[in-house]
């Protein structure tokens, strides 16, 4: 759906302007990030970046030859969400599974270097640590290859995750469930976590996987991109005679899953927030230049959680998250935003 058509349908303004009062309010919310405690449950991934340049085509096959200059490693998957939280001055408690291997040790070292809590890490000697390798030349990703096992994590390891959740739940403000489809997000775990959070009135946010939409019943908010939202809708409802519009998708997901809200990220078209009770908010994109969208969804859900923990309403949290995403897509590679950058984006909005 084009921005103009969306604006006409919803009556939302096209600009991304904030009033002085809104700027003061948003700056106050960001100032509260340092006191926020967020539990992040999900799939752990180690991201490897191979950086180089290309000056010729291989004589063996019609493919570019990358002259490797350097390599770097970053915690990915749900750990990138934790990294975003930490970069924005919040406290993150990641919980997930790694293998007892070289990449698992590298992942643990990287987490500690970022000052992130490691008590929620569960080790599984039978599973390899997921590794995603991206080859980048001249600011362009050439290829990605993955080394992983995506079968379900064992019940005993899920019990260890749940034990950590029960230990930490009273200390935290918001729970994030980060579903990368690598085996952690299973119905048993989600049911127990959501039940516990409802009892203690803790918001639960989910970065979803298309094939798992029926797992997320009763959570506070899910944050799919456009493709995931339509894919989840199709799995749950089906496209009867024609493809539904975005509004139908948003309301159907809220009704079917009994959600408090759905925040659909729309790339260059910004975001659409659907809230139970009939309210739709269109958030225009805050990005000025887009170099790389890697990890932008992680930034969105991390900032959304921090904003809610700092007292923001859902609509305010979505707008602040949109500004944070606008910062990271202007950087190359899996990036994060800082509090100073976010404050400046609010002042310039």
KAPEUR-V784110 format. One record per pair of residues at least 24 apart in sequence whose ideal C-beta (glycine too) atoms are under 7 Angstrom apart, sorted by sequence separation. I is the first residue (numbers start at 1). GAP is how many residues later the second one is. D is the distance in Angstrom with one decimal. If there is no record, write none. Layout:
I|GAP|D / I|GAP|D
This chain:
92|24|5.5 / 93|24|4.9 / 185|24|7.0 / 194|24|5.4 / 208|24|6.6 / 211|24|6.9 / 229|24|6.9 / 250|24|3.7 / 48|25|5.5 / 92|25|6.6 / 95|25|3.3 / 96|25|7.0 / 97|25|4.8 / 98|25|6.2 / 99|25|6.1 / 100|25|4.4 / 104|25|4.2 / 190|25|5.0 / 194|25|6.0 / 210|25|6.7 / 299|25|5.1 / 300|25|5.1 / 47|26|6.9 / 94|26|5.6 / 96|26|6.9 / 99|26|6.9 / 103|26|3.9 / 190|26|7.0 / 246|26|6.2 / 299|26|5.1 / 323|26|6.7 / 46|27|6.1 / 47|27|4.6 / 93|27|5.8 / 97|27|5.2 / 101|27|6.0 / 162|27|6.5 / 169|27|6.0 / 175|27|5.7 / 177|27|6.5 / 179|27|6.7 / 185|27|5.9 / 86|28|5.6 / 99|28|5.0 / 101|28|5.6 / 103|28|5.2 / 158|28|6.5 / 161|28|6.5 / 165|28|6.0 / 174|28|6.6 / 179|28|6.2 / 181|28|4.5 / 187|28|5.5 / 46|29|6.8 / 47|29|3.7 / 86|29|6.1 / 99|29|4.7 / 174|29|4.9 / 175|29|4.9 / 176|29|5.1 / 177|29|4.6 / 178|29|5.0 / 179|29|5.7 / 180|29|7.0 / 296|29|4.9 / 299|29|4.7 / 46|30|6.3 / 86|30|5.5 / 97|30|6.6 / 99|30|4.2 / 153|30|4.4 / 158|30|6.3 / 162|30|5.6 / 166|30|6.9 / 170|30|6.9 / 172|30|6.8 / 179|30|4.3 / 185|30|6.5 / 45|31|3.8 / 83|31|5.7 / 98|31|4.8 / 150|31|6.3 / 152|31|5.0 / 153|31|5.3 / 158|31|5.1 / 165|31|6.9 / 169|31|6.1 / 174|31|6.6 / 45|32|3.4 / 75|32|5.9 / 79|32|6.4 / 150|32|5.3 / 151|32|5.7 / 265|32|6.4 / 296|32|5.7 / 44|33|5.5 / 73|33|5.8 / 124|33|5.8 / 150|33|5.9 / 169|33|6.7 / 179|33|5.7 / 295|33|6.4 / 296|33|5.2 / 43|34|4.6 / 44|34|6.3 / 45|34|7.0 / 82|34|5.3 / 148|34|6.4 / 152|34|5.8 / 281|34|5.1 / 42|35|6.3 / 43|35|5.8 / 44|35|5.5 / 75|35|5.0 / 122|35|5.1 / 229|35|4.9 / 265|35|6.1 / 283|35|5.6 / 42|36|3.1 / 74|36|6.8 / 75|36|5.6 / 283|36|5.6 / 286|36|5.2 / 293|36|5.4 / 73|37|6.2 / 222|37|6.3 / 281|37|6.6 / 286|37|4.6 / 292|37|6.6 / 299|37|6.7 / 40|38|5.2 / 122|38|4.7 / 221|38|6.7 / 226|38|6.2 / 291|38|6.8 / 299|38|6.3 / 122|39|6.0 / 221|39|5.9 / 275|39|6.1 / 283|39|4.7 / 287|39|4.1 / 290|39|4.8 / 291|39|6.0 / 292|39|6.7 / 294|39|6.4 / 295|39|4.0 / 217|40|5.1 / 218|40|5.3 / 219|40|6.2 / 220|40|4.6 / 221|40|4.5 / 222|40|5.6 / 223|40|4.8 / 224|40|5.9 / 225|40|4.7 / 226|40|5.5 / 286|40|3.1 / 290|40|6.8 / 291|40|6.4 / 292|40|5.1 / 294|40|4.7 / 295|40|6.5 / 40|41|5.1 / 216|41|5.6 / 217|41|5.8 / 221|41|6.8 / 263|41|7.0 / 273|41|6.8 / 285|41|6.5 / 289|41|5.1 / 291|41|5.1 / 292|41|6.1 / 40|42|4.9 / 221|42|6.0 / 223|42|6.7 / 273|42|6.3 / 287|42|5.0 / 288|42|6.5 / 287|43|6.3 / 120|44|4.6 / 119|45|6.8 / 273|45|4.7 / 38|47|5.3 / 271|47|6.1 / 271|51|5.4 / 38|52|5.9 / 40|52|5.7 / 44|52|4.2 / 130|52|5.7 / 270|52|6.4 / 40|53|6.7 / 43|53|6.1 / 44|53|6.4 / 261|53|5.4 / 36|54|4.3 / 37|54|4.7 / 38|54|5.5 / 39|54|4.8 / 40|54|4.6 / 41|54|4.8 / 42|54|5.7 / 44|54|5.2 / 33|55|5.2 / 34|55|4.4 / 36|55|6.7 / 40|55|6.9 / 41|55|6.8 / 263|55|5.5 / 33|56|5.0 / 34|56|6.9 / 39|56|6.7 / 76|56|6.3 / 97|56|5.3 / 33|57|5.0 / 46|57|4.9 / 286|59|6.6 / 46|60|6.1 / 97|60|5.5 / 46|61|4.8 / 44|63|6.4 / 95|66|5.4 / 66|69|5.7 / 95|69|5.2 / 95|70|6.6 / 66|71|5.1 / 225|72|6.5 / 223|74|6.8 / 93|75|5.5 / 66|76|6.2 / 223|77|5.9 / 64|78|6.4 / 223|78|5.1 / 93|79|6.4 / 223|81|6.8 / 46|83|5.9 / 48|83|6.1 / 50|83|6.4 / 54|83|4.6 / 46|84|6.8 / 48|84|6.8 / 50|84|7.0 / 53|84|5.5 / 54|84|6.5 / 45|85|4.6 / 46|85|5.1 / 47|85|5.4 / 48|85|4.4 / 49|85|5.4 / 50|85|4.6 / 51|85|5.4 / 52|85|5.1 / 53|85|6.3 / 44|86|6.9 / 50|86|6.9 / 43|87|6.9 / 45|87|5.9 / 49|87|6.1 / 97|87|6.3 / 96|88|5.6 / 207|90|6.0 / 221|93|7.0 / 207|94|4.9 / 81|95|6.0 / 205|96|5.7 / 81|97|5.3 / 205|99|6.1 / 78|100|3.6 / 205|100|5.6 / 77|101|6.7 / 77|103|4.9 / 203|105|5.6 / 41|120|6.6 / 41|124|6.8 / 176|125|5.8 / 39|126|6.7 / 39|129|5.8 / 176|129|5.5 / 174|131|4.3 / 39|133|4.5 / 37|134|5.7 / 38|134|6.2 / 41|134|6.9 / 174|134|5.5 / 37|135|4.4 / 38|135|6.6 / 42|135|6.3 / 43|135|6.8 / 45|135|6.6 / 174|135|5.0 / 37|136|5.3 / 38|136|5.1 / 39|136|4.8 / 40|136|4.7 / 41|136|5.4 / 42|136|3.0 / 173|136|3.6 / 36|137|5.5 / 41|137|6.9 / 42|137|6.3 / 43|137|3.9 / 38|138|6.2 / 40|138|6.1 / 42|138|6.5 / 43|139|3.7 / 43|140|6.9 / 43|141|5.0 / 42|142|5.7 / 42|143|6.8 / 41|152|6.7 / 139|152|6.9 / 139|193|5.8 / 84|214|5.6 / 88|214|6.9 / 80|215|5.3 / 84|215|5.2 / 88|215|6.6 / 90|216|4.8 / 81|217|4.7 / 85|217|4.8 / 80|218|4.5 / 84|218|3.6 / 88|218|5.8 / 81|220|6.1 / 81|221|5.0 / 85|221|6.3 / 9|238|6.9 / 1|244|6.5 / 1|245|5.1 / 87|249|3.8 / 88|249|6.5 / 87|250|6.7 / 89|250|5.3 / 87|251|6.0 / 88|251|5.8 / 84|252|4.9 / 83|253|5.9 / 80|254|5.9 / 88|254|6.9 / 76|258|6.5 / 74|260|5.6 / 6|263|6.9 / 3|266|5.1 / 38|267|4.9 / 16|268|4.6 / 38|268|6.8 / 12|269|6.8 / 15|269|6.9 / 10|270|5.2 / 12|270|3.7 / 14|270|6.4 / 16|270|5.9 / 36|270|4.9 / 38|271|6.5 / 10|272|5.3 / 33|273|4.7 / 36|273|3.6 / 36|274|5.8 / 7|275|6.5 / 6|276|5.6 / 33|277|5.8 / 29|278|5.5 / 32|278|3.2 / 32|279|6.4 / 3|281|7.0 / 29|281|4.7 / 29|282|6.5 / 29|283|4.8 / 49|284|6.1 / 29|287|6.6 / 47|287|5.8 / 26|290|6.8 / 29|291|6.4 / 26|294|5.8 / 33|306|6.5 / 30|309|6.0 / 30|312|5.6 / 30|313|5.9 / 27|316|6.0 / 27|319|5.8 / 26|320|4.8 / 23|323|5.7 / 23|324|6.4 / 18|328|6.9 / 18|331|4.4 / 17|332|6.5 / 16|333|5.8
